[in-house]
Every structure is written in C-alpha cells, then in structure tokens.
Amino acid sequence: MNEHGFQVAPWDLRWNSLDLPALEQTESIFALSNGHIGIRGSLEEGEPTVLPGTYLNGFYEQHQLPYAEGGYGYPEDGQTVVNVTDGKIIRLLVQDEPLDMRYGRALEHHRTLDFRSGTLRRDTVWESPTGRRVRVRSERLVSFTQRSVVAIRYEVEPLDGNVQLVVQSDLLANEPIESASKDPRVAATLKDPLVSEDAFAEGMRAVLVHGTRHSKLRVAAAMDHELTTDDGLRTEIHAEEDLARLTAAVDVPLGSRLRVVKYLGYGWSARRSAPALRAQVDAALAGAIQTGWDGLLAEQRRFLDDFWDSADIVVEGDAELQQAVRFALFHVVQAGARGESRAIPAKGLTGPGYDGHSFWDTETFVLPVLTYTMPESARDALRWRHSTVDKAKERAAALGLGGAAFPWRSINGAECSAYWPAGTAAFHVAADVADAVGRYLGATGDEDFERESATELLVETARLWMSLGHHDLHGGFRIDGVTGPDEYSAVVDNNVYTNLMAQRNLREAATVCRRQREVAAELGVSDEEVDSWLAAAEKMVVPYDPVLEVHPQSERFTEHAEWDFEGTPAEHYPLLLHYPYFDLYRKQVVKQADLVFAMYLRGDAFTPEQKARNVAYYEERTVRDSSLSACPQAVMAAEVGHLDLAYDYFAEAALTDLHDLHHNVRNGLHIASLAGAWIVAVAGFGGMRDHDRSLGFAPRLPPALSRLAFRMVYRGSRFAVDVSRTEATYSLLSGDPLTVTHHGEEITIAEDPLRMKIPPLAEPEPVRQPAGRAPVRRRPTE
Ligand code: BGC
C-alpha cells in the first residue's frame, strides 16, 4: 500500500480506504468509459458521493458566454457537458436499514480497477448499526464491444442469518450536483438541464427520455435486470419524469445470495425522435441481455487482451511506475476506443472539468498513442475533426482569415473559449491537427482516409497559415500575433513552435495534394497555390538569439525581464491564480514546454548542440503549471542525456492523477498527461521519432530502471522493443519486416530478434529548474 492509499500491483489498482475526502478523487480514478459513455466511480448506493457523473460523448448544454465587455469575433455560446441520467444506482436495505458506508461499520472494503478485465470491482462486508452483517460484491463495466451498454453485477450475501433484503435499482435524471461553473448564470442554465419527454416501465425494464432546453439534444436511458435468488421474490417497477425504479424484496437465507445483473442502454441524438431513441436503447438492451453478463465480461477481456498485445509497456525497477503506466494506458484507451467520430475531451469522460471540452491535447498527446497502438481509433478522432471543418472555415471567415481555424476548446466544433489571447490566438491547434493527420498517414498508409478526410484537413489548415502569415521585406515568412503552447506568453510574433509546425503543415499539404490530384482539384487547389505553400515553408522565419546561442521561443523572448523566482512563494503556484497575465506575458516565465516541445516534434529542425543549450535555457524558466509540460520536458531531457531528470518527469506525467499533483483530480483525469506517460516511455527512453515517414529509435534507460519494453503497430506490422541497460532487442510480432534505425544505424525488424548495443552516453552539464520547481526526485519502489 502506498501513501496515497493504493495497493501497488502490476495489472490493477486497488483502494482499501473509505476516506471520504479522498472519495472525490477515486470517483475520477475509478471512472469507466469506452469513449462513448463514461460513468464515474461513485458507489452503487448513490451516497456518499461528491460528483456522481454519467456522460455521453458529445452531449452538452449550450449557454451564453458571460463577458463583462464584448468584442468583435468573440464566441457567443459556450458548451458544457451534461451529467445525464444516472443508471449506476442500486440501493440496498438490509432488514429496513439502508446500506450507507457512513453508518454502521465496514469490516472489509476494497475497490479494484482491473486493467485486463476492464471492470471495477467492489467487495464490502458491512455491519449495519444494529449489528447485521452482509457481504456486497459488485462488478461493473462500460462495454468496449457494445458501445451503448453498461452492465453491473451486484450480489448480496447475508453473513449471520436469514435477512430480508430490498434492492432499489434506479434511473435518475437531474441528479442534484454541485456546479463546476464559477459563473452563477452558467450554473443556473445547468441546473436540472434535462426536460422529461417520456417515461416507461414494464416487467424489469424502464426507459426515460429527456431533452435539453437550448442545445436541443435528446437522450434515452434504459435499464433491464436479471434477478437470481433461491426464494420468493417480489418486484415492482415504476417510472415518472426523472426517476425510474425497480424494487425487489426477498428473504435470503444464510448460505445463499441475491444476485442482480443490471443492464443499461444509452443513446442520444440531435435529430432522432423520442420513439426512435427509445427503440435504439431497447435494441441495445436486447443485445446486452442476449450476450449476458458472462458474455460481456468475456468480450471485454478479449478487447483488452488485443489492446495490451499491441500497446503494453513493461517497466522494471519501479513497481509503482509500472502500475501507473498501465493505469495511464487503460484510461487512454477508455477515452479513445469508441469515440467514433466524436471528440476526445481533455478529461475523457471521467469528470466535468474543462466543461467537457477537447483541446489540442487530443491531437498532440492522445493521438500519437492511439496511432501506434489502435490506429482505427486515431482515424475516428481525426474524422471528428474533419466533420467540423465547415465550422472551422466559418470561424476563419469571421476572423477575416482563409482556410479553417479549429477551435481552441469545444465539444461540437464551435469555438467556446471566452479568453481570446489564450484561445482564438492559439492558432497552433491547426498545425497540431495537421501533424496528427500526417503522423497517422505515415504510420498506416491509409489511402481512403487520405482521400476522404486528410487532404481537406491539410489543405484548409495550410490555407489558414497563408492568410495568417506574410512575407516580409526580406522575403521571410512571418506569423505574427499568435499564442504558442506556453500560455504565459500571448499574442507574440514568430513563435518557433507555431512556425515550425506550420512549416510541416504546408509541406505535408503540398505532398498530399500532389498525390491526390483529383481531391485537390475539387478543393480548388492549383499548382500555384501548392508552390506558394512550399515557398512560405522554405522561407519560414525561425528566430535565433546569436548572443545567447539559443532559440527565443518567440521573437525577442530572451530580451524580456526575468521572473523573480526566488521571490515567488511556493503557494503562489500556479502563477496564473496569483499574478496578472500582463505581468506574466512580459517576462521570461514559461507555463509549459513550448520551444522544448518544438524540439521534440520538429527535432529535424535543430542540431544536437542547439537542443542541449535550449533544454538548459528553458529548464531554468519553465514552471510546469500545466500537466502537459512534464512529458515533452522528459522526452527532450532524455534526448540530450539528462536521464535522471527525464525519469523524474516520467513519474510526474504518469502519476499526475494517482498522486493528485494538480489538486483537481476530482474534476476528472488529465488524459494528455496520462498519454504523456506512453510518450515518455516510447519517445523519451525508447527515443522513437517519426519524421518524414522514417521511423527511428535511440533507446537509453535511466539508471533507476533495469528494463523497459514496449510494443507498437506501424504500417500493419506489430513489433516489440525490449531495452536493457546495455542493449535493445527488436522483434517482429506480426506482419511484414520493417526497416527502422537504431541510434542512427539502419536495421530491419524481422522474426528473429535483433539485439543491438546501446552506445555510451557523454555526461551533459547539469541543468536546473526555477527555485522550488524542480520535479520530485523519484525513488523507485519495488
Ligand atoms: C493548458 C493547455 C491545455 C489545457 C487542457 C491548459 O492548462 O495550458 O495547453 O490544452 O489545459 O488540458
């Protein structure tokens, strides 16, 4: 058991505590999702709970964005994810007394999130205040194979003698919930957001249909049950506007048990009628019941076996980190597996944080993982982007720009950021989308996707850069007045990250248009337009400070005043909550990796010496007030040889949520940071780079680890890389042999494992962080 209450184990996460303040964290940590439905890890009996939460990907309510002072081009409407009808509630009365963990005594209690079965299990021995003991076991899943289905197995066993048990299984809409919004006007819109349209109950089945007032979306939730017991059972069911309830009463003798399997079906739509949605959830239930609980469990395991076969990471030398990395991957697959042409939100479907919005987090952190492990899911997420291209073109037009301006944050594709300097101005999201498209095409060779979606995405993003940038008097192509990844600088000129990513975007668009001539012609792309992209890419301005011999993250950055780190108390982090933006913007303080990120994603644009100097310069000025920073910092620290530091950041990325490092895990998990754990393992210690369609590795372990092994899928071939201190072994698991590089040397990964020596490392000069901002020195746990 570690100090955070979790038992360290390689394939599951077990929590034995009932610590109520920690309950809100475990509601996020134990959330289950398939990317379509998400349910938080609240207890079946409904209370105690902090944020119960049931979410459907893409289901939101709309509200006016509050501005004290408006301005041209400000988005008018915000979107917020809605807590839909809660179907996970199963209340239990033991001889009249409600099971409530705050009363009586928990003689045993643990909950286990199992990364291989894809279920959350609970095992509780509860003694009621009058001394009756029962054992309650439950297991729940959100099905990866039947994407509209949730199932819960719930069992009660008397431990002392015969008892009368009453079980109430609910569907509950408009659950009272604390609003995540600080604005009372927004909170008011989100209070009781669901308007009842239909309620139906018969036998063991009930359905509730609701609609939202403003976004005009409709949701249906249905439940059905199988009850098994040895003795006479009385059940009744009823449904009213916001509540459907099955009540079952039964006498259970000692040595026997009551078993309930609850099946839930969810469906939502902007267009379909209430009867059509009801039919849809009825059909989902029919499928689930036909498969049965055991069948759903077996399907779930097969799905995950397959995932782990292509994606598992073995970490030897640090048991807690091994668990954290698998936990991270499990949540990434939960966030992305069955999104199917919907966005992947920054919190997945684990909580209401960030209003349920998606950001560049998806393309830059989550999609690299999915591209190399479950490429179809990466394709589906990119199809979502593609489905929003018209909205992005309208947004660009409203801003007086060409091409497509994808939103900084959104659920349905429309911009929802009310703070334009770190929202609309963060145009790099366009290049991040293009980068994810290029990466996916390179890793899969998916020609259908290239024709149907990729070409348009690349063309419209290239057009955005052409209208946003201009050739200056010297011919250089400048992109002025934009915000890069570091949100402690805003509206800057020639942000290196943005410019280099735009450069790649323009080149990729040109390459694909030359391959897809017909599609390009349909999009109105002429040879002259392609030439203009290539000329802009060629002349892209990349500022450099010749005196300091480093790259300023944007023009003149290195001339700004330094931040007074020594005089900044620890409790003033994150800085954005304690200092005005105007002061952050004009000083050399970096919220999250920006130039350092550019060196990872566009490593081909820097020399090794520049990388080492830039890492040292930006380490000293980066405060990591965003959970998105540790990952790119780790990757670059590893590349330039700071392996211990990379290891500390690896732990920070992987343990962000399990250690609640940002004190907000209650609102949902940090999916980008969790995906970052994979990136650090594979791109950091594995040294994986995928520039210009050539895949390379440069593995090297930090001293604390004795082994790191990972798996990937590339162009349909699955292979494994197994790294020890002195050598790396490459082996093909399925598909055709692949040519890659190992520390620059060309090798072929084929069936016979290939062992390659790891070249020695020249010790780099130590680097330091701002006062008080060094990462926690990781001490491995065995
Ligand atoms: C970061 C953004 C990120 C967002 C959502 C912010 O704190 O600065 O880069 O996209 O969180 O994770």
Boltz pocket constraint, residues with backbone or C-beta under 6 A from the ligand:
constraints:
  - pocket:
      binder: B
      contacts: [[A, 346], [A, 354], [A, 359], [A, 360], [A, 361], [A, 485], [A, 487], [A, 592], [A, 625], [A, 626], [A, 627], [A, 628], [A, 672]]
      max_distance: 6.0
